[in-house]
Every structure is written in structure tokens, then in C-alpha cells.
Amino acid sequence: MEKNIQQEKDKVKPVFYDPKGRRNIAFISFLCISIVSVSIVFYFFFQSIFSTPEIPNMNTAVQQDNKLVPINQKLSDQQLKKEEFKPNTEAKDNKNLVNSPKDSKQRKEVYGFYVNWDENSTASLKENIDSLTTLVPEWYHLKADLTIRSEIKPEIVKLAEKNEVKIMPLLTN
């Protein structure tokens, strides 16, 4: 009986037993292909890092501005005095200044956004309506069937008209 048990143990083979060695050959070939592939990728990676690409000369007809003064050049006392009393003519001639007197006569465009669903929006609008030129309320909503749902609030329209504020409704989806 003990011989039978010993013979059965000898017949039992491991789960991954491969007597012909095919699995080992497949693993070694996969490993070799992987090593070669990774080596090629690393070769091109390091080649691109350590090589200096040739850049063709750009348009040489364009010359550099030689009027610039290098930073490390010191100005003489005489040059400093000239710069000190030189008026800033650029500021006088510029018509697009932010605080120019021409702009102060015109009312600047100030937009305010309003949503129906927030009570803070209504309170903020009533508090700041006098500083707005245009109100952008979220009144129109595009529905899934491509129709428009309107949520206009008449009291907001009256408030805007009373304060001469333009209304530009916003369409949302």
C-alpha cells in the first residue's frame, strides 16, 4: 500500500510543468524582444537629449537695433541732468489714457449680471443699480427640444427702466 501512495506522488506533476520547455522558450524570446525594444527607445531618447539640432540662419537682412544702451554702461552727470528735466511728452500726447478728462465726461460701461434664483443677486442689483450702464439678466433658457423658456421678472425691468439701465438678456442652456 505504501508503494502505491509513493507511485501516485511520483505521478503528480506541478501545475505549470512543461516537459518540452516551450514556456521557457516563449518567456526568453519575449524578454529578449522587450530588452531590444527598450534599448531602442532609450537610444533615441538620449540621442535627442544630447544632440544639438542644426537651426538654419534666420533672415540676416534684419539687423539688431544698435541704439540700445547696455545696462552696465553708466551715464555721466551731464546726461543724468538732461534726463532729469526732460518732460514726459508721451503722456501728454496719448489720447487713450484711463484717467483723461475726455473720458471723465462720458459714463463708463459697467455691466452687472443678475440671476432669478438667487435673492442675493436681487439685493445686490437694487444696491448697485445706480452704478450700472447695462444689466445682463439670466432670463432665457434653451431647453432640450431647442425651445426657449423665458423667466422675465417685471419688477427688475421696471427697476432698470427707472435707472436708465440697458438690458441685455443672457441665453443659457
C-alpha positions as semicolon CSV with decimal commas, in nm:
position;residue;x (nm);y (nm);z (nm)
1;M;0,000;0,000;0,000
2;E;0,282;0,236;0,081
3;K;0,429;0,168;-0,263
4;N;0,101;0,274;-0,430
5;I;0,096;0,604;-0,242
6;Q;0,460;0,663;-0,333
7;Q;0,389;0,589;-0,701
8;E;0,090;0,829;-0,702
9;K;0,308;1,103;-0,556
10;D;0,563;1,045;-0,830
11;K;0,291;1,068;-1,098
12;V;0,157;1,401;-0,965
13;K;0,323;1,679;-1,164
14;P;0,335;2,051;-1,084
15;V;0,061;2,270;-1,229
16;F;0,294;2,457;-1,465
17;Y;0,504;2,158;-1,560
18;D;0,633;2,190;-1,918
19;P;0,839;1,888;-2,019
20;K;0,926;2,022;-2,369
21;G;1,032;2,366;-2,241
22;R;0,803;2,566;-2,475
23;R;0,700;2,804;-2,199
24;N;1,064;2,875;-2,117
25;I;1,145;2,945;-2,485
26;A;0,846;3,183;-2,515
27;F;0,947;3,367;-2,198
28;I;1,309;3,408;-2,308
29;S;1,209;3,532;-2,655
30;F;0,960;3,781;-2,502
31;L;1,230;3,900;-2,264
32;C;1,481;3,948;-2,549
33;I;1,231;4,140;-2,764
34;S;1,141;4,361;-2,467
35;I;1,505;4,436;-2,390
36;V;1,579;4,523;-2,753
37;S;1,269;4,748;-2,774
38;V;1,350;4,933;-2,452
39;S;1,712;4,975;-2,566
40;I;1,599;5,130;-2,896
41;V;1,363;5,370;-2,717
42;F;1,635;5,475;-2,470
43;Y;1,885;5,520;-2,754
44;F;1,659;5,766;-2,940
45;F;1,559;5,937;-2,615
46;F;1,918;6,006;-2,510
47;Q;2,017;6,087;-2,868
48;S;1,753;6,362;-2,876
49;I;1,866;6,499;-2,540
50;F;2,240;6,512;-2,608
51;S;2,236;6,617;-2,972
52;T;2,231;6,980;-3,081
53;P;1,992;7,036;-3,370
54;E;2,106;7,247;-3,661
55;I;1,893;7,556;-3,691
56;P;1,923;7,740;-4,021
57;N;2,014;8,106;-4,001
58;M;1,710;8,324;-3,999
59;N;1,674;8,633;-4,211
60;T;2,013;8,802;-4,181
61;A;1,883;9,116;-4,352
62;V;1,720;9,217;-4,024
63;Q;1,979;9,399;-3,820
64;Q;1,975;9,440;-3,448
65;D;1,889;9,776;-3,302
66;N;2,219;9,935;-3,207
67;K;2,051;10,230;-3,035
68;L;2,001;10,037;-2,712
69;V;2,229;10,130;-2,427
70;P;2,370;9,835;-2,236
71;I;2,269;9,811;-1,872
72;N;2,625;9,813;-1,743
73;Q;2,706;10,149;-1,911
74;K;2,698;10,434;-1,660
75;L;2,554;10,772;-1,755
76;S;2,761;11,081;-1,696
77;D;2,641;11,359;-1,465
78;Q;2,560;11,575;-1,765
79;Q;2,344;11,303;-1,922
80;L;2,164;11,249;-1,593
81;K;2,079;11,620;-1,567
82;K;1,935;11,614;-1,921
83;E;1,716;11,317;-1,833
84;E;1,603;11,476;-1,508
85;F;1,447;11,783;-1,671
86;K;1,314;11,611;-1,982
87;P;0,931;11,638;-1,985
88;N;0,730;11,326;-2,042
89;T;0,577;11,408;-2,379
90;E;0,432;11,063;-2,429
91;A;0,176;11,112;-2,151
92;K;0,061;11,446;-2,296
93;D;0,004;11,313;-2,646
94;N;-0,163;10,985;-2,555
95;K;-0,539;11,019;-2,603
96;N;-0,622;10,672;-2,472
97;L;-0,527;10,730;-2,110
98;V;-0,752;10,579;-1,845
99;N;-0,800;10,898;-1,642
100;S;-0,805;11,152;-1,922
101;P;-1,051;11,444;-1,887
102;K;-1,227;11,339;-2,207
103;D;-1,321;11,002;-2,053
104;S;-1,442;11,151;-1,727
105;K;-1,724;11,333;-1,911
106;Q;-1,853;11,009;-2,063
107;R;-2,014;10,746;-1,847
108;K;-1,807;10,428;-1,844
109;E;-1,965;10,097;-1,942
110;V;-2,039;9,894;-1,631
111;Y;-2,212;9,557;-1,667
112;G;-2,400;9,380;-1,392
113;F;-2,511;9,017;-1,403
114;Y;-2,837;8,905;-1,248
115;V;-2,992;8,562;-1,182
116;N;-3,353;8,499;-1,079
117;W;-3,284;8,210;-0,846
118;D;-3,057;8,399;-0,603
119;E;-3,203;8,651;-0,357
120;N;-2,855;8,797;-0,301
121;S;-2,845;8,884;-0,670
122;T;-3,166;9,087;-0,637
123;A;-3,041;9,265;-0,325
124;S;-2,705;9,341;-0,486
125;L;-2,876;9,471;-0,801
126;K;-3,100;9,707;-0,602
127;E;-2,800;9,830;-0,407
128;N;-2,575;9,890;-0,710
129;I;-2,822;9,975;-0,990
130;D;-2,713;10,340;-0,991
131;S;-2,357;10,247;-1,096
132;L;-2,459;10,015;-1,384
133;T;-2,500;10,100;-1,751
134;T;-2,605;9,753;-1,870
135;L;-2,784;9,473;-1,690
136;V;-2,725;9,116;-1,810
137;P;-3,001;8,901;-1,659
138;E;-3,017;8,523;-1,697
139;W;-3,375;8,518;-1,826
140;Y;-3,374;8,289;-2,129
141;H;-3,302;7,917;-2,109
142;L;-3,261;7,682;-2,405
143;K;-3,446;7,357;-2,342
144;A;-3,358;7,011;-2,476
145;D;-3,616;7,038;-2,756
146;L;-3,447;7,366;-2,868
147;T;-3,727;7,591;-2,746
148;I;-3,665;7,891;-2,526
149;R;-3,812;7,924;-2,178
150;S;-3,847;8,282;-2,055
151;E;-3,826;8,390;-1,689
152;I;-3,853;8,769;-1,716
153;K;-3,923;8,946;-1,387
154;P;-4,127;9,265;-1,443
155;E;-4,002;9,433;-1,124
156;I;-3,642;9,406;-1,248
157;V;-3,743;9,555;-1,585
158;K;-3,912;9,848;-1,407
159;L;-3,607;9,899;-1,185
160;A;-3,377;9,907;-1,490
161;E;-3,603;10,148;-1,680
162;K;-3,629;10,378;-1,379
163;N;-3,248;10,399;-1,354
164;E;-3,194;10,418;-1,734
165;V;-3,002;10,090;-1,744
166;K;-2,992;9,895;-2,069
167;I;-3,098;9,529;-2,051
168;M;-2,909;9,264;-2,246
169;P;-3,060;8,921;-2,159
170;L;-2,836;8,618;-2,140
171;L;-2,932;8,290;-2,309
172;T;-2,821;7,978;-2,120
173;N;-2,878;7,609;-2,168
